[in-house]
Amino acid sequence: MMRELDVTDRETAVQVLRLQRRAYAVEAQIIDNTALPPLRDTVDTLYDLE
């Protein structure tokens, strides 16, 4: 079951950011490009995605 996560909750945002960074780091390695914008996200920028 899928459910929407509330990234305005700071702890949720921190966990989402950790997962996002790990996933994009793998993608960046595969495509040999570390300049992917999501790798520069912070907890605060996740708030702006809402």
CHARMM-style PDB file with segment names, atoms N, HN, CA, C and O in Angstrom:
ATOM      1  N   MET     1       0.840  -1.177   0.000  1.00  0.00      PROA
ATOM      2  CA  MET     1       0.000   0.000   0.000  1.00  0.00      PROA
ATOM      3  C   MET     1       0.888   1.245   0.000  1.00  0.00      PROA
ATOM      4  O   MET     1       1.881   1.320   0.723  1.00  0.00      PROA
ATOM      5  N   MET     2       0.514   2.193  -0.808  1.00  0.00      PROA
ATOM      6  HN  MET     2      -0.293   2.132  -1.396  1.00  0.00      PROA
ATOM      7  CA  MET     2       1.243   3.454  -0.877  1.00  0.00      PROA
ATOM      8  C   MET     2       0.468   4.518  -0.124  1.00  0.00      PROA
ATOM      9  O   MET     2      -0.762   4.513  -0.087  1.00  0.00      PROA
ATOM     10  N   ARG     3       1.226   5.437   0.480  1.00  0.00      PROA
ATOM     11  HN  ARG     3       2.225   5.441   0.450  1.00  0.00      PROA
ATOM     12  CA  ARG     3       0.570   6.575   1.112  1.00  0.00      PROA
ATOM     13  C   ARG     3       1.461   7.797   0.948  1.00  0.00      PROA
ATOM     14  O   ARG     3       2.682   7.681   0.845  1.00  0.00      PROA
ATOM     15  N   GLU     4       0.853   8.934   0.927  1.00  0.00      PROA
ATOM     16  HN  GLU     4      -0.139   9.028   1.011  1.00  0.00      PROA
ATOM     17  CA  GLU     4       1.587  10.182   0.768  1.00  0.00      PROA
ATOM     18  C   GLU     4       2.319  10.519   2.070  1.00  0.00      PROA
ATOM     19  O   GLU     4       1.770  10.381   3.163  1.00  0.00      PROA
ATOM     20  N   LEU     5       3.559  10.959   1.926  1.00  0.00      PROA
ATOM     21  HN  LEU     5       4.005  11.071   1.038  1.00  0.00      PROA
ATOM     22  CA  LEU     5       4.342  11.348   3.091  1.00  0.00      PROA
ATOM     23  C   LEU     5       4.256  12.858   3.281  1.00  0.00      PROA
ATOM     24  O   LEU     5       4.234  13.619   2.313  1.00  0.00      PROA
ATOM     25  N   ASP     6       4.209  13.275   4.529  1.00  0.00      PROA
ATOM     26  HN  ASP     6       4.228  12.657   5.315  1.00  0.00      PROA
ATOM     27  CA  ASP     6       4.141  14.689   4.865  1.00  0.00      PROA
ATOM     28  C   ASP     6       5.552  15.214   5.094  1.00  0.00      PROA
ATOM     29  O   ASP     6       6.093  15.088   6.193  1.00  0.00      PROA
ATOM     30  N   VAL     7       6.155  15.805   4.053  1.00  0.00      PROA
ATOM     31  HN  VAL     7       5.716  15.907   3.161  1.00  0.00      PROA
ATOM     32  CA  VAL     7       7.516  16.298   4.189  1.00  0.00      PROA
ATOM     33  C   VAL     7       7.586  17.623   4.939  1.00  0.00      PROA
ATOM     34  O   VAL     7       8.672  18.175   5.118  1.00  0.00      PROA
ATOM     35  N   THR     8       6.447  18.136   5.376  1.00  0.00      PROA
ATOM     36  HN  THR     8       5.565  17.688   5.231  1.00  0.00      PROA
ATOM     37  CA  THR     8       6.488  19.309   6.245  1.00  0.00      PROA
ATOM     38  C   THR     8       6.791  18.888   7.683  1.00  0.00      PROA
ATOM     39  O   THR     8       7.113  19.725   8.527  1.00  0.00      PROA
ATOM     40  N   ASP     9       6.687  17.596   7.951  1.00  0.00      PROA
ATOM     41  HN  ASP     9       6.425  16.917   7.266  1.00  0.00      PROA
ATOM     42  CA  ASP     9       7.138  17.047   9.227  1.00  0.00      PROA
ATOM     43  C   ASP     9       8.651  16.864   9.110  1.00  0.00      PROA
ATOM     44  O   ASP     9       9.122  16.111   8.258  1.00  0.00      PROA
ATOM     45  N   ARG    10       9.400  17.540   9.953  1.00  0.00      PROA
ATOM     46  HN  ARG    10       9.017  18.151  10.646  1.00  0.00      PROA
ATOM     47  CA  ARG    10      10.862  17.581   9.789  1.00  0.00      PROA
ATOM     48  C   ARG    10      11.492  16.186   9.814  1.00  0.00      PROA
ATOM     49  O   ARG    10      12.355  15.904   8.982  1.00  0.00      PROA
ATOM     50  N   GLU    11      11.101  15.323  10.718  1.00  0.00      PROA
ATOM     51  HN  GLU    11      10.400  15.552  11.394  1.00  0.00      PROA
ATOM     52  CA  GLU    11      11.702  13.980  10.787  1.00  0.00      PROA
ATOM     53  C   GLU    11      11.403  13.184   9.521  1.00  0.00      PROA
ATOM     54  O   GLU    11      12.270  12.463   9.026  1.00  0.00      PROA
ATOM     55  N   THR    12      10.203  13.305   9.000  1.00  0.00      PROA
ATOM     56  HN  THR    12       9.499  13.891   9.403  1.00  0.00      PROA
ATOM     57  CA  THR    12       9.859  12.638   7.745  1.00  0.00      PROA
ATOM     58  C   THR    12      10.711  13.192   6.613  1.00  0.00      PROA
ATOM     59  O   THR    12      11.218  12.438   5.783  1.00  0.00      PROA
ATOM     60  N   ALA    13      10.867  14.514   6.583  1.00  0.00      PROA
ATOM     61  HN  ALA    13      10.455  15.126   7.258  1.00  0.00      PROA
ATOM     62  CA  ALA    13      11.681  15.141   5.543  1.00  0.00      PROA
ATOM     63  C   ALA    13      13.133  14.664   5.611  1.00  0.00      PROA
ATOM     64  O   ALA    13      13.758  14.427   4.578  1.00  0.00      PROA
ATOM     65  N   VAL    14      13.662  14.524   6.812  1.00  0.00      PROA
ATOM     66  HN  VAL    14      13.154  14.717   7.652  1.00  0.00      PROA
ATOM     67  CA  VAL    14      15.041  14.046   6.979  1.00  0.00      PROA
ATOM     68  C   VAL    14      15.171  12.631   6.424  1.00  0.00      PROA
ATOM     69  O   VAL    14      16.141  12.322   5.732  1.00  0.00      PROA
ATOM     70  N   GLN    15      14.209  11.781   6.721  1.00  0.00      PROA
ATOM     71  HN  GLN    15      13.421  12.033   7.283  1.00  0.00      PROA
ATOM     72  CA  GLN    15      14.262  10.401   6.238  1.00  0.00      PROA
ATOM     73  C   GLN    15      14.103  10.333   4.721  1.00  0.00      PROA
ATOM     74  O   GLN    15      14.793   9.559   4.057  1.00  0.00      PROA
ATOM     75  N   VAL    16      13.206  11.131   4.178  1.00  0.00      PROA
ATOM     76  HN  VAL    16      12.645  11.759   4.718  1.00  0.00      PROA
ATOM     77  CA  VAL    16      13.017  11.173   2.727  1.00  0.00      PROA
ATOM     78  C   VAL    16      14.300  11.657   2.049  1.00  0.00      PROA
ATOM     79  O   VAL    16      14.715  11.106   1.030  1.00  0.00      PROA
ATOM     80  N   LEU    17      14.918  12.680   2.615  1.00  0.00      PROA
ATOM     81  HN  LEU    17      14.580  13.128   3.443  1.00  0.00      PROA
ATOM     82  CA  LEU    17      16.148  13.208   2.042  1.00  0.00      PROA
ATOM     83  C   LEU    17      17.264  12.165   2.052  1.00  0.00      PROA
ATOM     84  O   LEU    17      18.009  12.046   1.079  1.00  0.00      PROA
ATOM     85  N   ARG    18      17.383  11.418   3.135  1.00  0.00      PROA
ATOM     86  HN  ARG    18      16.778  11.515   3.925  1.00  0.00      PROA
ATOM     87  CA  ARG    18      18.398  10.352   3.201  1.00  0.00      PROA
ATOM     88  C   ARG    18      18.191   9.331   2.090  1.00  0.00      PROA
ATOM     89  O   ARG    18      19.133   8.956   1.392  1.00  0.00      PROA
ATOM     90  N   LEU    19      16.957   8.889   1.936  1.00  0.00      PROA
ATOM     91  HN  LEU    19      16.192   9.193   2.502  1.00  0.00      PROA
ATOM     92  CA  LEU    19      16.644   7.907   0.899  1.00  0.00      PROA
ATOM     93  C   LEU    19      16.883   8.495  -0.493  1.00  0.00      PROA
ATOM     94  O   LEU    19      17.455   7.838  -1.363  1.00  0.00      PROA
ATOM     95  N   GLN    20      16.442   9.728  -0.693  1.00  0.00      PROA
ATOM     96  HN  GLN    20      15.977  10.261   0.013  1.00  0.00      PROA
ATOM     97  CA  GLN    20      16.615  10.392  -1.984  1.00  0.00      PROA
ATOM     98  C   GLN    20      18.089  10.500  -2.343  1.00  0.00      PROA
ATOM     99  O   GLN    20      18.474  10.215  -3.477  1.00  0.00      PROA
ATOM    100  N   ARG    21      18.910  10.906  -1.397  1.00  0.00      PROA
ATOM    101  HN  ARG    21      18.598  11.138  -0.476  1.00  0.00      PROA
ATOM    102  CA  ARG    21      20.345  11.054  -1.678  1.00  0.00      PROA
ATOM    103  C   ARG    21      20.991   9.723  -2.033  1.00  0.00      PROA
ATOM    104  O   ARG    21      21.820   9.653  -2.941  1.00  0.00      PROA
ATOM    105  N   ARG    22      20.615   8.675  -1.324  1.00  0.00      PROA
ATOM    106  HN  ARG    22      19.941   8.732  -0.587  1.00  0.00      PROA
ATOM    107  CA  ARG    22      21.180   7.354  -1.633  1.00  0.00      PROA
ATOM    108  C   ARG    22      20.778   6.910  -3.033  1.00  0.00      PROA
ATOM    109  O   ARG    22      21.606   6.411  -3.796  1.00  0.00      PROA
ATOM    110  N   ALA    23      19.506   7.095  -3.366  1.00  0.00      PROA
ATOM    111  HN  ALA    23      18.834   7.501  -2.747  1.00  0.00      PROA
ATOM    112  CA  ALA    23      19.016   6.667  -4.679  1.00  0.00      PROA
ATOM    113  C   ALA    23      19.669   7.463  -5.809  1.00  0.00      PROA
ATOM    114  O   ALA    23      20.115   6.886  -6.801  1.00  0.00      PROA
ATOM    115  N   TYR    24      19.724   8.771  -5.659  1.00  0.00      PROA
ATOM    116  HN  TYR    24      19.362   9.239  -4.853  1.00  0.00      PROA
ATOM    117  CA  TYR    24      20.313   9.593  -6.711  1.00  0.00      PROA
ATOM    118  C   TYR    24      21.823   9.421  -6.797  1.00  0.00      PROA
ATOM    119  O   TYR    24      22.400   9.595  -7.871  1.00  0.00      PROA
ATOM    120  N   ALA    25      22.469   9.087  -5.697  1.00  0.00      PROA
ATOM    121  HN  ALA    25      22.001   8.946  -4.825  1.00  0.00      PROA
ATOM    122  CA  ALA    25      23.909   8.819  -5.741  1.00  0.00      PROA
ATOM    123  C   ALA    25      24.184   7.600  -6.616  1.00  0.00      PROA
ATOM    124  O   ALA    25      25.152   7.580  -7.376  1.00  0.00      PROA
ATOM    125  N   VAL    26      23.335   6.588  -6.505  1.00  0.00      PROA
ATOM    126  HN  VAL    26      22.548   6.604  -5.888  1.00  0.00      PROA
ATOM    127  CA  VAL    26      23.477   5.396  -7.353  1.00  0.00      PROA
ATOM    128  C   VAL    26      23.249   5.779  -8.815  1.00  0.00      PROA
ATOM    129  O   VAL    26      24.018   5.388  -9.693  1.00  0.00      PROA
ATOM    130  N   GLU    27      22.194   6.541  -9.068  1.00  0.00      PROA
ATOM    131  HN  GLU    27      21.569   6.859  -8.355  1.00  0.00      PROA
ATOM    132  CA  GLU    27      21.918   6.970 -10.447  1.00  0.00      PROA
ATOM    133  C   GLU    27      23.078   7.797 -10.997  1.00  0.00      PROA
ATOM    134  O   GLU    27      23.502   7.596 -12.135  1.00  0.00      PROA
ATOM    135  N   ALA    28      23.589   8.721 -10.194  1.00  0.00      PROA
ATOM    136  HN  ALA    28      23.245   8.884  -9.269  1.00  0.00      PROA
ATOM    137  CA  ALA    28      24.701   9.564 -10.635  1.00  0.00      PROA
ATOM    138  C   ALA    28      25.916   8.725 -10.989  1.00  0.00      PROA
ATOM    139  O   ALA    28      26.621   9.015 -11.955  1.00  0.00      PROA
ATOM    140  N   GLN    29      26.154   7.696 -10.211  1.00  0.00      PROA
ATOM    141  HN  GLN    29      25.581   7.461  -9.426  1.00  0.00      PROA
ATOM    142  CA  GLN    29      27.287   6.811 -10.480  1.00  0.00      PROA
ATOM    143  C   GLN    29      27.077   6.044 -11.787  1.00  0.00      PROA
ATOM    144  O   GLN    29      28.004   5.896 -12.584  1.00  0.00      PROA
ATOM    145  N   ILE    30      25.857   5.561 -11.998  1.00  0.00      PROA
ATOM    146  HN  ILE    30      25.104   5.681 -11.351  1.00  0.00      PROA
ATOM    147  CA  ILE    30      25.555   4.799 -13.209  1.00  0.00      PROA
ATOM    148  C   ILE    30      25.738   5.655 -14.460  1.00  0.00      PROA
ATOM    149  O   ILE    30      26.311   5.203 -15.451  1.00  0.00      PROA
ATOM    150  N   ILE    31      25.245   6.900 -14.407  1.00  0.00      PROA
ATOM    151  HN  ILE    31      24.779   7.267 -13.602  1.00  0.00      PROA
ATOM    152  CA  ILE    31      25.328   7.753 -15.598  1.00  0.00      PROA
ATOM    153  C   ILE    31      26.574   8.644 -15.596  1.00  0.00      PROA
ATOM    154  O   ILE    31      26.773   9.454 -16.502  1.00  0.00      PROA
ATOM    155  N   ASP    32      27.411   8.481 -14.560  1.00  0.00      PROA
ATOM    156  HN  ASP    32      27.249   7.823 -13.824  1.00  0.00      PROA
ATOM    157  CA  ASP    32      28.660   9.243 -14.444  1.00  0.00      PROA
ATOM    158  C   ASP    32      28.411  10.745 -14.488  1.00  0.00      PROA
ATOM    159  O   ASP    32      29.053  11.478 -15.241  1.00  0.00      PROA
ATOM    160  N   ASN    33      27.466  11.184 -13.665  1.00  0.00      PROA
ATOM    161  HN  ASN    33      26.945  10.589 -13.053  1.00  0.00      PROA
ATOM    162  CA  ASN    33      27.123  12.603 -13.592  1.00  0.00      PROA
ATOM    163  C   ASN    33      26.683  12.931 -12.169  1.00  0.00      PROA
ATOM    164  O   ASN    33      25.577  12.577 -11.761  1.00  0.00      PROA
ATOM    165  N   THR    34      27.537  13.598 -11.424  1.00  0.00      PROA
ATOM    166  HN  THR    34      28.435  13.885 -11.755  1.00  0.00      PROA
ATOM    167  CA  THR    34      27.202  13.917 -10.028  1.00  0.00      PROA
ATOM    168  C   THR    34      26.499  15.264  -9.896  1.00  0.00      PROA
ATOM    169  O   THR    34      26.299  15.747  -8.781  1.00  0.00      PROA
ATOM    170  N   ALA    35      26.123  15.872 -11.007  1.00  0.00      PROA
ATOM    171  HN  ALA    35      26.285  15.480 -11.913  1.00  0.00      PROA
ATOM    172  CA  ALA    35      25.478  17.189 -10.969  1.00  0.00      PROA
ATOM    173  C   ALA    35      23.956  17.111 -10.967  1.00  0.00      PROA
ATOM    174  O   ALA    35      23.292  18.079 -11.340  1.00  0.00      PROA
ATOM    175  N   LEU    36      23.402  16.000 -10.561  1.00  0.00      PROA
ATOM    176  HN  LEU    36      23.941  15.214 -10.258  1.00  0.00      PROA
ATOM    177  CA  LEU    36      21.946  15.873 -10.540  1.00  0.00      PROA
ATOM    178  C   LEU    36      21.354  16.821  -9.490  1.00  0.00      PROA
ATOM    179  O   LEU    36      21.779  16.797  -8.335  1.00  0.00      PROA
ATOM    180  N   PRO    37      20.390  17.647  -9.872  1.00  0.00      PROA
ATOM    181  CA  PRO    37      19.815  18.614  -8.933  1.00  0.00      PROA
ATOM    182  C   PRO    37      19.310  18.011  -7.609  1.00  0.00      PROA
ATOM    183  O   PRO    37      19.507  18.634  -6.566  1.00  0.00      PROA
ATOM    184  N   PRO    38      18.674  16.838  -7.601  1.00  0.00      PROA
ATOM    185  CA  PRO    38      18.206  16.299  -6.328  1.00  0.00      PROA
ATOM    186  C   PRO    38      19.322  16.011  -5.324  1.00  0.00      PROA
ATOM    187  O   PRO    38      19.060  15.908  -4.126  1.00  0.00      PROA
ATOM    188  N   LEU    39      20.546  15.882  -5.795  1.00  0.00      PROA
ATOM    189  HN  LEU    39      20.758  15.965  -6.768  1.00  0.00      PROA
ATOM    190  CA  LEU    39      21.662  15.667  -4.874  1.00  0.00      PROA
ATOM    191  C   LEU    39      22.002  16.930  -4.093  1.00  0.00      PROA
ATOM    192  O   LEU    39      22.738  16.876  -3.108  1.00  0.00      PROA
ATOM    193  N   ARG    40      21.467  18.063  -4.532  1.00  0.00      PROA
ATOM    194  HN  ARG    40      20.868  18.106  -5.332  1.00  0.00      PROA
ATOM    195  CA  ARG    40      21.699  19.333  -3.830  1.00  0.00      PROA
ATOM    196  C   ARG    40      20.538  19.710  -2.922  1.00  0.00      PROA
ATOM    197  O   ARG    40      20.591  20.743  -2.255  1.00  0.00      PROA
ATOM    198  N   ASP    41      19.497  18.900  -2.885  1.00  0.00      PROA
ATOM    199  HN  ASP    41      19.453  18.061  -3.427  1.00  0.00      PROA
ATOM    200  CA  ASP    41      18.344  19.186  -2.020  1.00  0.00      PROA
ATOM    201  C   ASP    41      18.751  19.190  -0.555  1.00  0.00      PROA
ATOM    202  O   ASP    41      19.702  18.525  -0.144  1.00  0.00      PROA
ATOM    203  N   THR    42      18.004  19.957   0.212  1.00  0.00      PROA
ATOM    204  HN  THR    42      17.231  20.498  -0.121  1.00  0.00      PROA
ATOM    205  CA  THR    42      18.143  19.993   1.664  1.00  0.00      PROA
ATOM    206  C   THR    42      16.762  19.732   2.246  1.00  0.00      PROA
ATOM    207  O   THR    42      15.777  19.657   1.511  1.00  0.00      PROA
ATOM    208  N   VAL    43      16.691  19.594   3.551  1.00  0.00      PROA
ATOM    209  HN  VAL    43      17.491  19.655   4.148  1.00  0.00      PROA
ATOM    210  CA  VAL    43      15.379  19.427   4.192  1.00  0.00      PROA
ATOM    211  C   VAL    43      14.498  20.624   3.848  1.00  0.00      PROA
ATOM    212  O   VAL    43      13.309  20.460   3.575  1.00  0.00      PROA
ATOM    213  N   ASP    44      15.066  21.815   3.860  1.00  0.00      PROA
ATOM    214  HN  ASP    44      16.032  21.948   4.082  1.00  0.00      PROA
ATOM    215  CA  ASP    44      14.289  23.017   3.562  1.00  0.00      PROA
ATOM    216  C   ASP    44      13.765  23.047   2.133  1.00  0.00      PROA
ATOM    217  O   ASP    44      12.649  23.510   1.900  1.00  0.00      PROA
ATOM    218  N   THR    45      14.548  22.561   1.167  1.00  0.00      PROA
ATOM    219  HN  THR    45      15.455  22.185   1.356  1.00  0.00      PROA
ATOM    220  CA  THR    45      14.055  22.547  -0.205  1.00  0.00      PROA
ATOM    221  C   THR    45      12.956  21.510  -0.397  1.00  0.00      PROA
ATOM    222  O   THR    45      12.115  21.659  -1.284  1.00  0.00      PROA
ATOM    223  N   LEU    46      12.952  20.468   0.415  1.00  0.00      PROA
ATOM    224  HN  LEU    46      13.635  20.347   1.135  1.00  0.00      PROA
ATOM    225  CA  LEU    46      11.850  19.501   0.331  1.00  0.00      PROA
ATOM    226  C   LEU    46      10.538  20.157   0.743  1.00  0.00      PROA
ATOM    227  O   LEU    46       9.488  19.835   0.187  1.00  0.00      PROA
ATOM    228  N   TYR    47      10.583  21.068   1.704  1.00  0.00      PROA
ATOM    229  HN  TYR    47      11.437  21.330   2.155  1.00  0.00      PROA
ATOM    230  CA  TYR    47       9.374  21.798   2.105  1.00  0.00      PROA
ATOM    231  C   TYR    47       8.792  22.564   0.923  1.00  0.00      PROA
ATOM    232  O   TYR    47       7.574  22.673   0.781  1.00  0.00      PROA
ATOM    233  N   ASP    48       9.670  23.092   0.079  1.00  0.00      PROA
ATOM    234  HN  ASP    48      10.660  23.004   0.195  1.00  0.00      PROA
ATOM    235  CA  ASP    48       9.226  23.899  -1.067  1.00  0.00      PROA
ATOM    236  C   ASP    48       8.583  23.070  -2.167  1.00  0.00      PROA
ATOM    237  O   ASP    48       7.967  23.626  -3.077  1.00  0.00      PROA
ATOM    238  N   LEU    49       8.715  21.742  -2.100  1.00  0.00      PROA
ATOM    239  HN  LEU    49       9.216  21.290  -1.362  1.00  0.00      PROA
ATOM    240  CA  LEU    49       8.132  20.876  -3.128  1.00  0.00      PROA
ATOM    241  C   LEU    49       6.638  20.705  -2.955  1.00  0.00      PROA
ATOM    242  O   LEU    49       5.952  20.269  -3.880  1.00  0.00      PROA
ATOM    243  N   GLU    50       6.131  21.038  -1.798  1.00  0.00      PROA
ATOM    244  HN  GLU    50       6.688  21.392  -1.047  1.00  0.00      PROA
ATOM    245  CA  GLU    50       4.695  20.851  -1.520  1.00  0.00      PROA
ATOM    246  C   GLU    50       3.860  21.731  -2.401  1.00  0.00      PROA
ATOM    247  OT1 GLU    50       2.633  21.710  -2.310  1.00  0.00      PROA
TER     248      GLU     50
END
